[in-house]
Amino acid sequence: MKKICKSCGAANQGVARYCYGCSASLNNSLPKNENTEYKLSPSGNNVYVVDDTVSLGMWMLIIILNGIPILNIFVMIYLAVFSENENLKNYGKAGSILIGIALAFAIMLKACS
């Protein structure tokens, strides 16, 4: 199990006594599991746990908004560009690509007829 330095946020080996990144003592370090991600706060003073879980209500809202024509394009672009959640960002990117492909096919079919 790795240790997270509270000073700089660096991941260190579980047996380490001092941080590899900043040489601070790891006596009060945060344990790191494989499924837990820690990030350093913008001020650099605190380390916090990153929770990338998306709630059921949020998924339901996204699915409903994606069912509305034209609005779904803006929802996907918003998720791809402005979402802080990595899962939603990837969902937005994939959805935007698929919408782009569908629009390209629609334009080609219209041009052929």
VENDA-V541935 format. One record per residue. N is the residue number from 1. RES is the residue in one letter. SS is DSSP state (A for helix, B for strand, O for the rest). OMEGA is omega in radians with two decimals (* if undefined). Layout:
n:N res:RES ss:SS omega:OMEGA
n:N res:RES ss:SS omega:OMEGA
This chain:
n:1 res:M ss:O omega:-3.11
n:2 res:K ss:B omega:3.07
n:3 res:K ss:B omega:3.13
n:4 res:I ss:B omega:3.13
n:5 res:C ss:O omega:3.11
n:6 res:K ss:O omega:-3.12
n:7 res:S ss:O omega:-3.05
n:8 res:C ss:O omega:3.12
n:9 res:G ss:O omega:-3.11
n:10 res:A ss:O omega:3.07
n:11 res:A ss:B omega:-3.12
n:12 res:N ss:B omega:3.09
n:13 res:Q ss:O omega:-3.08
n:14 res:G ss:O omega:-3.12
n:15 res:V ss:O omega:-3.08
n:16 res:A ss:O omega:3.08
n:17 res:R ss:O omega:-3.13
n:18 res:Y ss:B omega:-3.10
n:19 res:C ss:O omega:3.09
n:20 res:Y ss:O omega:-3.07
n:21 res:G ss:O omega:-3.03
n:22 res:C ss:O omega:3.11
n:23 res:S ss:O omega:3.09
n:24 res:A ss:O omega:3.11
n:25 res:S ss:B omega:-3.14
n:26 res:L ss:O omega:-3.14
n:27 res:N ss:O omega:-3.13
n:28 res:N ss:O omega:-3.09
n:29 res:S ss:O omega:3.12
n:30 res:L ss:B omega:3.08
n:31 res:P ss:B omega:-3.14
n:32 res:K ss:B omega:2.99
n:33 res:N ss:O omega:-3.14
n:34 res:E ss:O omega:-3.08
n:35 res:N ss:O omega:-3.10
n:36 res:T ss:O omega:3.12
n:37 res:E ss:B omega:3.10
n:38 res:Y ss:B omega:3.06
n:39 res:K ss:B omega:3.09
n:40 res:L ss:B omega:-3.13
n:41 res:S ss:O omega:-3.14
n:42 res:P ss:O omega:3.13
n:43 res:S ss:O omega:3.13
n:44 res:G ss:O omega:-3.08
n:45 res:N ss:O omega:-3.04
n:46 res:N ss:O omega:3.02
n:47 res:V ss:B omega:-3.13
n:48 res:Y ss:B omega:-3.13
n:49 res:V ss:B omega:3.10
n:50 res:V ss:B omega:3.11
n:51 res:D ss:O omega:-3.10
n:52 res:D ss:O omega:-3.14
n:53 res:T ss:O omega:3.09
n:54 res:V ss:O omega:-3.06
n:55 res:S ss:O omega:3.10
n:56 res:L ss:A omega:3.12
n:57 res:G ss:A omega:3.12
n:58 res:M ss:A omega:3.11
n:59 res:W ss:A omega:3.13
n:60 res:M ss:A omega:3.11
n:61 res:L ss:A omega:-3.13
n:62 res:I ss:A omega:-3.13
n:63 res:I ss:A omega:3.11
n:64 res:I ss:A omega:-3.14
n:65 res:L ss:A omega:3.10
n:66 res:N ss:A omega:3.09
n:67 res:G ss:O omega:-3.12
n:68 res:I ss:O omega:-3.12
n:69 res:P ss:O omega:-3.13
n:70 res:I ss:O omega:3.12
n:71 res:L ss:A omega:-3.14
n:72 res:N ss:A omega:3.10
n:73 res:I ss:A omega:-3.14
n:74 res:F ss:A omega:3.11
n:75 res:V ss:A omega:-3.13
n:76 res:M ss:A omega:3.12
n:77 res:I ss:A omega:3.11
n:78 res:Y ss:A omega:3.14
n:79 res:L ss:A omega:-3.10
n:80 res:A ss:A omega:-3.03
n:81 res:V ss:A omega:-2.95
n:82 res:F ss:A omega:-3.11
n:83 res:S ss:O omega:3.09
n:84 res:E ss:O omega:3.14
n:85 res:N ss:O omega:-3.07
n:86 res:E ss:A omega:3.13
n:87 res:N ss:A omega:3.12
n:88 res:L ss:A omega:3.11
n:89 res:K ss:A omega:3.12
n:90 res:N ss:A omega:3.08
n:91 res:Y ss:A omega:3.11
n:92 res:G ss:A omega:3.11
n:93 res:K ss:A omega:-3.13
n:94 res:A ss:A omega:3.12
n:95 res:G ss:A omega:3.12
n:96 res:S ss:A omega:3.11
n:97 res:I ss:A omega:3.14
n:98 res:L ss:A omega:3.08
n:99 res:I ss:A omega:3.09
n:100 res:G ss:A omega:3.11
n:101 res:I ss:A omega:3.13
n:102 res:A ss:A omega:3.11
n:103 res:L ss:A omega:3.11
n:104 res:A ss:A omega:3.09
n:105 res:F ss:A omega:3.14
n:106 res:A ss:A omega:3.11
n:107 res:I ss:A omega:3.12
n:108 res:M ss:A omega:3.12
n:109 res:L ss:A omega:3.12
n:110 res:K ss:A omega:-3.12
n:111 res:A ss:A omega:-3.12
n:112 res:C ss:A omega:-3.06
n:113 res:S ss:O omega:*
